[in-house]
Amino acid sequence: MNPALRTTFDWLRVQGLPPLPVAPAQDPTRYPARDLDGSLKRDKDGALVPAFTGKNPSYVDSRGIPHLIRHTQYQNRLPTQAELQTWFAHPDNGIGTLGGWHNIVWVDVDVKQFESQQACDQRIANWLSQYPLLRQTFIERTHSGGWRLAVQAHEKTFTNFSLDGVGGQHMGEALGQGRFTVLAPTIGPTGKAYVNMQRVPPVWVERLDAIGLYPVSGRREQRPSRQARPLIQSQPAQPGVLRLEDLAAAKAQAVLHGDSPLESRSHSLTFAMREFYGWENWAAQNRVPISGNAEELARAAGAALGIDAERVERIMESVVDPGSCTPAAVFTGGEISAWKRVWKLDRGVYQELCPSNTKQSIQTTARRNHHILNGGKPQKKRDAVIHTSAVHQPAISATQIQTFVHQAREILAYAHQTERGKVTGERSTVDPKVWVQGQIYRIAAKGAQLTIEARDRGAILQAQGDTVTLENLTVVDLKRFQAEMLRLQQRHRPCATAPAISRQGQER
């Protein structure tokens, strides 16, 4: 492995990201791409599409034979040492990774969307000046002259973006869950290399629009089709009537914006379609008035994904029994979860139609977890210095909060040990500034200052030494951190036989 590639490889390992190989582009007459039915893929001009583009997960083995990699499995696990040794044995292979890990989004600015290289570079310079936080994040130049930045985004609902506002000119893609990105020093199809400008951990942002990225609204003007149906025009929300697209899960809403959160566009469309059908079924069963039609939304989602209209119809036909579909909210959280969704969208509908026993369960859970239904967010307690139990509700004591703070610092120490221990083999103290990111929580420390954030809730605890200055914990938070500590202690106990539940930071 050459030194430049080794640098990227080691950086990915330290960040907890999967290093994946990239084979050089191959002659499509020798290695053509194929459709699911085995037929050869051709572009709009009839030319063969290459299976190895120089930008997809693949590798050339030690004999020079190229192989494709089914990269979706690495959305949930890191490659094994044996896989890495096989992939990077040949010196011609490049390197890349996947979006979605630790909420990382790879922002890919495409130079071909601009009038010239100069126009692209000037626009990026203006963008970085407008959002100086981005000057502190990971930055690379692509082989074609574009730009690639990495951020950790708390919320991502679209892929195609513009810097000109919602519905503006398409300027690039925000590559999230399951999307592959090529990194330096890979040689691209142009024969030029990707070049790293700044290799640092990605900065944290709440939403993509907080750094000036906006959805292009799903238009696919570059690939018009006479058979394509126009995107559905969403009707404004009316009191007492819920929009079907608003009820759907975030992944289904993302598909309507042209994002493909699953392993393929077909899988993403099928998921969205079942979600739309599921909410139609649930609304009918519970007499909840809705606007919108599952099939119309499915066709709109297919158009946003750039799927041919005839193929969209075939995918729709693959859903054999739409009447049996269930919304993701009901599947994971039962009726209570569905009615919580209704409550967020229309309080009047919730109060009128939600069964009394379900309302009671929701209110009981909300009180137990320190939520307030009439505000929609956890109650914030700003003067939470831990010497007076009157500030806290009885469910969580001052001792439990102190234990939570101690556990958070221990989790940081274990995470730091995992990274540093690979090099030194010893346990080290936490650096003056260190953080760890999981699927739900982000823990960060700078000196004696500790901050813990939770997905969809923001900061839930801030402490300076042993003094807590902000506390917004729930019983669920306490249980999750306790379970994580038990898991870490088992993993680090000598001769422990119980395997770790998951990689550090992913199951909290």
C-alpha positions as CSV (number, residue, x, y, z in Angstrom):
1,M,0.0,0.0,0.0
2,N,1.5,3.3,-1.1
3,P,2.1,5.9,1.7
4,A,-0.6,8.4,0.5
5,L,-3.3,5.7,0.4
6,R,-2.1,4.3,3.8
7,T,-2.7,7.8,5.2
8,T,-6.3,7.8,4.1
9,F,-6.7,4.2,5.1
10,D,-5.5,4.9,8.7
11,W,-7.6,8.1,9.0
12,L,-10.7,6.1,8.0
13,R,-9.9,3.4,10.6
14,V,-9.4,6.0,13.4
15,Q,-12.7,7.7,12.5
16,G,-14.5,4.4,12.6
17,L,-15.4,4.4,8.9
18,P,-15.2,1.4,6.5
19,P,-12.2,1.7,4.0
20,L,-13.5,0.3,0.7
21,P,-11.4,-0.2,-2.5
22,V,-11.9,1.4,-5.9
23,A,-10.7,-0.5,-9.0
24,P,-9.5,1.5,-12.0
25,A,-12.0,2.0,-14.8
26,Q,-12.2,-1.1,-17.1
27,D,-13.0,-1.5,-20.8
28,P,-16.8,-2.1,-21.0
29,T,-16.4,-4.5,-23.9
30,R,-14.5,-6.8,-21.5
31,Y,-16.4,-6.0,-18.4
32,P,-19.9,-4.6,-19.2
33,A,-22.5,-3.8,-16.6
34,R,-25.6,-5.9,-16.5
35,D,-29.2,-5.4,-15.4
36,L,-30.8,-7.7,-12.8
37,D,-32.2,-9.9,-15.6
38,G,-28.6,-10.4,-17.0
39,S,-29.0,-8.2,-20.0
40,L,-26.3,-5.7,-21.0
41,K,-26.7,-2.2,-19.8
42,R,-26.5,0.6,-22.4
43,D,-26.6,4.3,-22.1
44,K,-29.0,6.6,-24.0
45,D,-26.7,6.4,-27.1
46,G,-26.7,2.6,-27.0
47,A,-23.1,2.3,-25.8
48,L,-22.2,-0.3,-23.3
49,V,-22.1,0.8,-19.7
50,P,-18.9,-0.3,-17.8
51,A,-19.2,-2.4,-14.8
52,F,-16.0,-0.8,-13.4
53,T,-16.3,3.0,-13.6
54,G,-13.3,3.9,-11.5
55,K,-15.8,5.4,-9.0
56,N,-17.7,2.3,-7.6
57,P,-16.7,-0.2,-4.8
58,S,-14.5,-2.7,-6.5
59,Y,-11.0,-4.0,-6.6
60,V,-8.3,-5.6,-8.8
61,D,-7.0,-8.7,-7.2
62,S,-3.3,-9.7,-7.1
63,R,-3.6,-11.3,-10.6
64,G,-5.1,-8.1,-12.1
65,I,-8.7,-9.4,-12.4
66,P,-11.4,-6.9,-11.3
67,H,-14.2,-7.7,-8.9
68,L,-17.3,-5.8,-7.8
69,I,-18.1,-5.5,-4.1
70,R,-21.6,-5.7,-2.6
71,H,-21.0,-2.7,-0.4
72,T,-24.4,-2.5,1.3
73,Q,-23.3,-5.0,4.0
74,Y,-20.7,-2.4,5.1
75,Q,-23.5,0.0,6.1
76,N,-23.7,-2.0,9.3
77,R,-20.3,-3.6,9.8
78,L,-16.6,-2.7,9.2
79,P,-14.6,-4.9,6.8
80,T,-12.5,-7.7,8.3
81,Q,-8.8,-7.7,8.3
82,A,-8.8,-10.5,5.7
83,E,-11.1,-8.5,3.4
84,L,-8.8,-5.4,3.7
85,Q,-5.7,-7.4,2.9
86,T,-7.4,-8.9,-0.3
87,W,-8.8,-5.5,-1.4
88,F,-5.6,-3.5,-1.1
89,A,-3.1,-6.1,-2.3
90,H,-2.9,-4.5,-5.8
91,P,-1.2,-1.1,-6.0
92,D,-3.6,0.2,-8.6
93,N,-6.6,0.1,-6.3
94,G,-7.9,3.4,-4.9
95,I,-9.9,4.0,-1.7
96,G,-13.3,5.3,-0.6
97,T,-15.9,4.9,2.1
98,L,-19.7,5.1,2.8
99,G,-21.9,7.9,4.0
100,G,-24.2,7.5,6.9
101,W,-21.7,6.2,9.5
102,H,-21.8,8.5,12.5
103,N,-24.3,10.7,10.6
104,I,-21.6,11.7,8.1
105,V,-22.7,13.3,4.9
106,W,-20.2,13.7,2.0
107,V,-21.0,16.9,0.1
108,D,-20.0,16.4,-3.5
109,V,-19.9,19.6,-5.6
110,D,-19.9,18.7,-9.3
111,V,-17.9,21.0,-11.5
112,K,-20.0,20.1,-14.6
113,Q,-23.0,21.8,-13.1
114,F,-21.2,25.2,-13.4
115,E,-20.3,27.2,-16.5
116,S,-16.6,26.8,-15.9
117,Q,-13.9,25.6,-13.4
118,Q,-13.4,29.2,-12.4
119,A,-17.1,29.7,-11.8
120,C,-17.2,26.6,-9.6
121,D,-14.1,27.5,-7.6
122,Q,-15.4,31.1,-7.1
123,R,-18.8,29.8,-5.9
124,I,-17.1,27.5,-3.4
125,A,-14.9,30.3,-2.1
126,N,-18.0,32.4,-1.5
127,W,-19.8,29.6,0.2
128,L,-16.8,28.9,2.6
129,S,-16.7,32.6,3.4
130,Q,-20.4,32.7,4.2
131,Y,-20.2,29.6,6.4
132,P,-16.7,29.7,8.0
133,L,-17.4,26.6,10.0
134,L,-16.9,24.6,6.8
135,R,-13.2,25.8,6.7
136,Q,-12.7,23.5,9.8
137,T,-14.0,20.3,8.1
138,F,-12.7,17.6,5.8
139,I,-12.1,19.0,2.3
140,E,-10.9,17.4,-1.0
141,R,-10.7,18.1,-4.7
142,T,-12.1,15.5,-7.0
143,H,-10.4,14.1,-10.1
144,S,-12.6,16.2,-12.4
145,G,-12.0,19.5,-10.5
146,G,-15.0,19.4,-8.2
147,W,-15.1,19.6,-4.4
148,R,-15.9,17.1,-1.6
149,L,-16.5,18.1,2.0
150,A,-17.7,16.0,4.9
151,V,-20.0,17.0,7.7
152,Q,-21.9,15.3,10.5
153,A,-25.6,16.2,9.9
154,H,-28.2,15.7,12.6
155,E,-30.9,15.7,9.9
156,K,-30.7,14.9,6.2
157,T,-33.8,14.6,4.0
158,F,-32.5,15.2,0.4
159,T,-29.6,14.3,-1.9
160,N,-29.5,16.7,-4.8
161,F,-28.7,20.1,-3.5
162,S,-28.4,23.7,-4.6
163,L,-26.5,26.7,-3.0
164,D,-29.2,29.0,-4.4
165,G,-32.1,28.1,-2.1
166,V,-34.9,25.6,-2.4
167,G,-35.6,24.7,-6.1
168,G,-32.4,26.2,-7.2
169,Q,-29.9,25.0,-9.8
170,H,-28.5,21.5,-9.2
171,M,-24.9,21.8,-8.0
172,G,-24.1,18.5,-6.4
173,E,-25.1,15.6,-4.1
174,A,-25.2,15.2,-0.4
175,L,-24.2,11.5,0.0
176,G,-25.7,9.9,3.1
177,Q,-26.7,6.4,4.2
178,G,-25.3,3.7,1.9
179,R,-23.8,6.1,-0.7
180,F,-20.2,5.5,-1.8
181,T,-17.7,8.3,-2.0
182,V,-14.2,8.1,-3.5
183,L,-11.3,9.7,-1.6
184,A,-7.7,10.8,-2.3
185,P,-5.3,9.6,-3.6
186,T,-7.5,7.5,-5.9
187,I,-6.8,8.1,-9.7
188,G,-10.2,8.9,-11.3
189,P,-11.5,8.1,-14.8
190,T,-9.9,11.3,-16.1
191,G,-6.5,10.0,-15.1
192,K,-6.1,12.7,-12.5
193,A,-6.0,12.0,-8.8
194,Y,-8.3,13.1,-6.0
195,V,-6.4,15.5,-3.8
196,N,-6.9,16.0,0.0
197,M,-6.8,19.7,1.1
198,Q,-7.7,19.1,4.8
199,R,-8.0,15.8,6.5
200,V,-9.7,16.4,9.8
201,P,-12.9,15.0,11.5
202,P,-16.1,16.3,10.0
203,V,-17.8,19.2,11.7
204,W,-21.2,18.8,13.3
205,V,-24.2,20.7,11.8
206,E,-27.9,20.5,12.8
207,R,-29.3,20.5,9.3
208,L,-27.9,20.8,5.8
209,D,-29.7,24.1,5.3
210,A,-27.7,25.5,8.2
211,I,-24.7,25.4,5.9
212,G,-26.5,26.7,2.8
213,L,-27.5,23.4,1.1
214,Y,-31.0,23.3,-0.2
215,P,-33.1,20.6,-2.0
216,V,-33.4,20.9,-5.8
217,S,-37.0,19.7,-5.4
218,G,-36.4,16.4,-7.2
219,R,-36.5,17.7,-10.7
220,R,-34.6,15.5,-13.2
221,E,-34.3,18.0,-16.1
222,Q,-31.1,16.3,-17.3
223,R,-33.0,13.1,-18.1
224,P,-36.4,14.0,-19.6
225,S,-38.7,11.3,-20.6
226,R,-42.0,11.5,-22.6
227,Q,-43.4,8.7,-20.4
228,A,-42.4,10.3,-17.1
229,R,-45.3,11.6,-15.1
230,P,-45.2,15.0,-13.5
231,L,-44.3,15.2,-9.8
232,I,-47.3,15.4,-7.6
233,Q,-48.1,18.9,-6.4
234,S,-48.5,18.8,-2.6
235,Q,-51.7,20.5,-1.4
236,P,-51.4,22.9,1.6
237,A,-52.3,21.3,4.9
238,Q,-55.9,21.9,5.9
239,P,-57.1,21.9,9.6
240,G,-58.5,18.5,10.3
241,V,-57.0,16.8,7.3
242,L,-53.6,15.2,7.4
243,R,-51.4,14.9,4.3
244,L,-50.3,11.4,3.5
245,E,-46.8,12.5,2.7
246,D,-46.5,14.2,6.2
247,L,-47.5,11.0,8.0
248,A,-44.9,8.9,6.2
249,A,-41.5,8.0,7.8
250,A,-38.5,10.2,7.2
251,K,-37.0,7.7,4.8
252,A,-40.1,7.7,2.6
253,Q,-40.2,11.5,2.6
254,A,-36.5,11.5,1.6
255,V,-37.4,9.3,-1.4
256,L,-39.9,12.0,-2.5
257,H,-37.0,14.4,-2.6
258,G,-34.9,12.0,-4.8
259,D,-32.9,10.4,-2.0
260,S,-32.2,6.6,-2.0
261,P,-31.6,5.6,1.6
262,L,-31.6,1.9,0.9
263,E,-29.3,-0.3,-1.1
264,S,-30.9,0.5,-4.4
265,R,-33.5,2.9,-5.9
266,S,-35.9,0.0,-6.4
267,H,-35.6,-0.9,-2.7
268,S,-36.1,2.7,-1.6
269,L,-39.2,3.1,-3.8
270,T,-40.7,-0.2,-2.6
271,F,-40.1,0.9,1.0
272,A,-41.8,4.3,0.4
273,M,-44.7,2.7,-1.5
274,R,-45.4,0.3,1.4
275,E,-45.2,3.2,3.8
276,F,-47.8,5.2,1.8
277,Y,-50.1,2.2,1.5
278,G,-49.6,1.5,5.2
279,W,-50.7,4.9,6.3
280,E,-53.7,4.8,3.9
281,N,-54.8,1.5,5.6
282,W,-54.2,2.8,9.1
283,A,-56.0,6.1,8.5
284,A,-59.0,4.2,7.1
285,Q,-59.1,1.9,10.1
286,N,-59.0,4.8,12.5
287,R,-61.3,7.2,10.6
288,V,-58.5,9.7,10.3
289,P,-59.1,12.1,7.3
290,I,-56.2,12.3,5.0
291,S,-55.3,13.9,1.6
292,G,-53.1,12.4,-1.0
293,N,-53.0,9.0,-2.7
294,A,-50.4,6.3,-2.2
295,E,-50.1,5.4,-5.9
296,E,-49.7,9.0,-6.9
297,L,-47.0,9.5,-4.2
298,A,-45.3,6.4,-5.4
299,R,-45.1,7.6,-8.9
300,A,-43.9,11.0,-7.7
301,A,-41.2,9.2,-5.7
302,G,-40.2,7.1,-8.7
303,A,-39.9,10.3,-10.9
304,A,-37.8,11.9,-8.1
305,L,-35.5,8.9,-8.1
306,G,-35.1,9.1,-11.9
307,I,-36.7,5.6,-12.4
308,D,-38.4,5.1,-15.8
309,A,-42.2,5.3,-15.5
310,E,-42.7,1.8,-16.9
311,R,-40.3,0.4,-14.3
312,V,-42.2,2.3,-11.6
313,E,-45.4,0.6,-12.6
314,R,-43.7,-2.8,-12.5
315,I,-42.4,-2.1,-9.0
316,M,-45.9,-1.0,-7.9
317,E,-47.2,-4.3,-9.2
318,S,-44.7,-6.2,-7.1
319,V,-46.5,-5.1,-4.0
320,V,-49.0,-8.0,-4.1
321,D,-51.3,-7.0,-1.3
322,P,-51.3,-3.3,-0.5
323,G,-54.1,-3.8,2.0
324,S,-51.7,-5.7,4.3
325,C,-49.1,-2.9,4.5
326,T,-48.4,-1.3,7.9
327,P,-46.7,2.0,8.6
328,A,-43.2,1.8,9.9
329,A,-44.3,3.7,13.1
330,V,-46.9,1.0,13.9
331,F,-44.5,-1.8,13.1
332,T,-41.8,-0.5,15.5
333,G,-43.9,1.3,18.1
334,G,-47.5,0.1,17.9
335,E,-50.6,2.3,17.8
336,I,-49.2,4.7,20.4
337,S,-46.4,5.6,18.0
338,A,-48.9,6.3,15.2
339,W,-51.1,8.5,17.3
340,K,-48.0,10.4,18.5
341,R,-47.4,11.2,14.8
342,V,-51.0,12.4,14.4
343,W,-50.6,14.6,17.5
344,K,-47.5,16.3,16.1
345,L,-49.3,17.1,12.8
346,D,-52.8,18.1,14.1
347,R,-53.8,18.4,17.8
348,G,-57.5,18.8,16.9
349,V,-57.6,15.4,15.1
350,Y,-55.7,13.8,17.9
351,Q,-58.0,15.1,20.6
352,E,-61.1,14.1,18.6
353,L,-60.2,10.7,17.3
354,C,-57.5,9.2,19.5
355,P,-59.0,6.4,21.8
356,S,-59.0,7.4,25.4
357,N,-56.9,4.5,26.6
358,T,-54.2,5.4,24.0
359,K,-54.3,9.0,25.1
360,Q,-53.8,7.9,28.7
361,S,-50.8,5.7,27.8
362,I,-49.2,8.5,25.8
363,Q,-49.7,11.0,28.7
364,T,-48.3,8.5,31.3
365,T,-45.2,7.8,29.2
366,A,-44.7,11.5,28.6
367,R,-44.8,12.3,32.3
368,R,-42.5,9.5,33.1
369,N,-40.0,10.6,30.5
370,H,-40.2,14.3,31.4
371,H,-42.0,15.2,28.2
372,I,-44.8,17.8,28.0
373,L,-47.4,17.1,25.3
374,N,-48.5,20.7,25.0
375,G,-45.0,21.7,24.0
376,G,-43.9,18.8,21.9
377,K,-40.4,18.8,23.3
378,P,-38.7,17.6,26.5
379,Q,-39.0,20.2,29.3
380,K,-35.7,22.1,29.8
381,K,-34.5,22.8,33.3
382,R,-31.8,25.5,33.2
383,D,-30.9,25.9,36.8
384,A,-30.0,22.3,37.5
385,V,-27.1,22.5,40.0
386,I,-27.2,19.2,41.7
387,H,-27.7,20.0,45.3
388,T,-31.5,20.4,45.3
389,S,-33.7,17.5,44.4
390,A,-36.7,19.9,44.1
391,V,-35.5,21.0,40.6
392,H,-36.0,17.4,39.3
393,Q,-39.1,15.3,39.0
394,P,-39.0,12.3,41.3
395,A,-38.4,9.9,38.5
396,I,-34.7,10.9,38.2
397,S,-32.7,11.7,41.4
398,A,-29.5,13.8,41.8
399,T,-27.6,10.5,42.4
400,Q,-28.8,9.1,39.0
401,I,-27.8,12.3,37.2
402,Q,-24.3,12.2,38.8
403,T,-24.1,8.5,37.8
404,F,-25.1,9.4,34.2
405,V,-22.4,12.1,34.1
406,H,-19.8,9.5,35.3
407,Q,-20.9,7.0,32.8
408,A,-20.7,9.5,29.9
409,R,-17.1,10.3,30.9
410,E,-16.3,6.6,31.1
411,I,-17.8,5.9,27.7
412,L,-15.6,8.7,26.3
413,A,-12.6,7.1,28.0
414,Y,-13.4,3.7,26.5
415,A,-13.8,5.2,23.1
416,H,-10.5,7.0,23.4
417,Q,-8.8,3.9,24.6
418,T,-10.2,2.0,21.6
419,E,-8.6,4.4,19.2
420,R,-5.3,5.0,21.0
421,G,-5.0,1.5,22.3
422,K,-4.7,0.2,18.7
423,V,-1.4,2.1,18.5
424,T,0.0,2.0,22.1
425,G,-1.7,-1.1,23.5
426,E,-2.3,1.0,26.7
427,R,-5.2,2.8,28.3
428,S,-4.8,6.6,28.1
429,T,-6.7,9.5,29.6
430,V,-9.2,11.5,27.6
431,D,-7.7,14.3,25.5
432,P,-8.5,17.9,26.4
433,K,-11.1,17.8,23.5
434,V,-12.6,14.4,22.5
435,W,-16.0,13.2,21.3
436,V,-17.8,10.0,20.3
437,Q,-20.9,9.7,18.1
438,G,-23.5,7.0,18.1
439,Q,-26.8,6.5,16.4
440,I,-28.7,8.4,19.1
441,Y,-26.2,10.2,21.3
442,R,-23.2,12.5,20.8
443,I,-20.8,12.9,23.8
444,A,-18.2,15.6,23.7
445,A,-15.7,16.9,26.3
446,K,-13.4,19.9,26.2
447,G,-11.4,19.9,29.4
448,A,-13.8,19.7,32.3
449,Q,-16.8,20.7,30.2
450,L,-19.1,17.8,29.1
451,T,-21.9,18.1,26.6
452,I,-24.3,15.3,25.6
453,E,-26.7,15.6,22.7
454,A,-29.5,13.3,21.6
455,R,-31.0,12.8,18.2
456,D,-34.1,15.1,17.6
457,R,-33.7,16.6,21.1
458,G,-30.5,18.6,21.1
459,A,-28.5,19.0,24.3
460,I,-29.8,16.9,27.1
461,L,-27.0,17.5,29.6
462,Q,-24.2,20.0,30.1
463,A,-21.8,19.8,33.0
464,Q,-18.7,21.7,34.2
465,G,-16.8,19.3,36.3
466,D,-19.3,17.9,38.8
467,T,-21.7,20.8,38.4
468,V,-24.6,20.2,36.0
469,T,-25.7,23.4,34.2
470,L,-28.3,21.9,31.9
471,E,-30.2,18.6,32.5
472,N,-33.0,17.3,30.3
473,L,-32.7,13.5,30.9
474,T,-35.3,10.8,30.6
475,V,-35.5,7.4,32.2
476,V,-34.8,5.9,28.8
477,D,-31.5,7.8,28.6
478,L,-30.4,6.4,32.0
479,K,-31.2,2.9,30.9
480,R,-29.4,3.2,27.6
481,F,-26.2,4.5,29.2
482,Q,-26.3,1.9,31.9
483,A,-26.6,-0.9,29.3
484,E,-23.8,0.6,27.3
485,M,-21.5,0.7,30.3
486,L,-22.3,-3.0,31.1
487,R,-21.5,-3.9,27.5
488,L,-18.2,-2.0,27.5
489,Q,-17.2,-3.5,30.9
490,Q,-17.9,-7.0,29.5
491,R,-15.8,-6.3,26.4
492,H,-12.9,-5.0,28.4
493,R,-13.0,-7.6,31.2
494,P,-10.1,-10.1,31.0
495,C,-11.2,-13.5,29.6
496,A,-14.7,-12.2,28.9
497,T,-16.7,-14.7,26.9
498,A,-19.7,-12.5,26.0
499,P,-19.1,-10.7,22.7
500,A,-19.8,-7.0,22.3
501,I,-23.3,-6.2,21.1
502,S,-22.0,-3.9,18.5
503,R,-19.2,-1.6,17.6
504,Q,-18.5,1.2,20.0
505,G,-20.9,4.1,19.8
506,Q,-23.5,2.4,17.6
507,E,-26.1,1.0,20.0
508,R,-26.6,3.7,22.5
